[in-house]
Amino acid sequence: MTRPAPIRVVLADDERMVRTALRAILSAEPDLEVVGEAATGAEAVSVVRELRPDVVLMDVRMPETDGIRATEQILGTLDEPPRIVVVTTFENDSYVYDALRAGAAGFLLKRSDADALVQAVRLVARSDSLLFPAAVRTLATAHAGARPAPPAWVAKLTGREREVLRHMADGLTNAEIARRMEVGPATVKSHVAAVLAKTATRDRTQAVIAAYEAGFLNAG
């Protein structure tokens, strides 16, 4: 049986020691491959455009161009951009929230252990579940601010789409949602696509952030 191609990763952090530690952890896994590094946000954009990795671990605070701007540039200029995970020291950092709103697939604390790092890369590469849903909920609650009137997309969601969005916020995969709702995986995939279209978001993380900001996930 042919082994699947490894998940290709780029590391972006202005501290060489951090990059070295991340490389050592990821390179020890047979299904992960570190293909490049960057020490600034601007360099990260250039390296990602050249190497086209599957996942980028992006330090949120870097010189020249920070992780937020780098994330925006990567996602806004590539037809098939990588999944970006911002790496941070403080989980309630407003920079992290801004990065998630800009399109990052999730965030990871620098103090996370090796297993959490490896599993985070694998999870976002599959893009079938929300990374650390409880942490995203805490971050959104802390930074969403005062809520205006619900946006128009809330009323456009069908009952099934509302249910799917709530399950997405809980971190369930498509397969888990299908079992919970007693429908086929293809049906769930269709509902997820509809949710992303109606919320005008790129992925599950952005959709969930939008739902918290709209007050939808706190509604009965």
NORUR-V940320 format. One record per helix or strand of 2 or more residues. SS is the DSSP state (hx for helix, st for strand). FROM is the first residue (numbers start at 1). TO is the last residue. If there is no record, write none. Layout:
SS/FROM/TO
SS/FROM/TO
//
This chain:
st/7/12
hx/16/27
st/32/38
hx/41/51
st/55/59
hx/67/77
st/83/88
hx/94/102
st/106/109
hx/114/126
hx/133/143
hx/152/156
hx/159/169
hx/174/181
hx/185/199
hx/204/213
hx/216/218
//
